[in-house]
Structures are given as C-alpha cells and as structure tokens.
C-alpha cells in the first residue's frame, strides 16, 4: 500500500500500529521518524510514540524496573506534550491514561493516572463525545481491577 500511495498518512499510521502490536519496536521507531520527516507529527503519530514507549517499558523482557520507570516517565512527558498539542483528539488522552496505568502497575503510584484521568474528564466535558464517557468508565474499571488484585495479593501474603 505504501508503494502505491506513499503520500498517504493512514497506511503509515496502520503500519506503525501493527509494528508496535507485533513487538517490532525498533522498526516502529524508524517508521515514526520517517513519518515525521515526511509529514511532520500529527495526533495519531504522537499517540503511537507514547504507545511505543509504554510497550517497550512493559513488554521488553529482561530490563530492570528502574529502566521501565525511566521509559514510562519519558512516555509521560511525551503524552503531556501530545495532550497539549492535540487537545481535541481523545486518542492522545487515552494514551496518557495508558501511561498512568502502566506506572501504577510498575511502581504503585497512581498520581500520573489521576492527572491523566482529570485531563480526560476535562476533555470529555469540552468535546462532548459519548465515546469518551465510555472510555472513562473503562479506565475506571481497569484501575478498580488492578487495585483489587493488589489488595487480594496483600491479603494472601498476610
């Protein structure tokens, strides 16, 4: 598809997403750089940059916890920049929430998740998209499950 329509953004977005999903992180990073060189950044690519960092931090085997945290902190900064730049793109807010969830899982700190959810709820009221409301509930359920799983583990350890 890219050779037929090299100037189209959507096929490149899909390629980046697919590379992240299959764990080809270096190739995804390369495709992001090529996209930004050819087209400049846009909302989807900003989101994929964040998703790539979260995937690297959470799915790369054999890295230290400190390295995971460093990558996730970098992802947090990228997500905050994306949310400010693409304030009407709900997908970048979802990526920010994903960073918060990942940090909650890695170090138990919910502060980034809470800041991301506050930003998402503000966007929800400003944009008025019902899909955002569903996504807010989805994130709240995921965190509730995470925290209940942790409390169950702590009870079993006692």
Secondary structure as GFF3:
##gff-version 3
##sequence-region A 1 158
A	DSSP	alpha_helix	9	21	.	.	.	ID=ss1
A	DSSP	alpha_helix	25	39	.	.	.	ID=ss2
A	DSSP	alpha_helix	43	59	.	.	.	ID=ss3
A	DSSP	alpha_helix	65	85	.	.	.	ID=ss4
A	DSSP	alpha_helix	90	107	.	.	.	ID=ss5
A	DSSP	alpha_helix	111	127	.	.	.	ID=ss6
A	DSSP	alpha_helix	130	157	.	.	.	ID=ss7
###
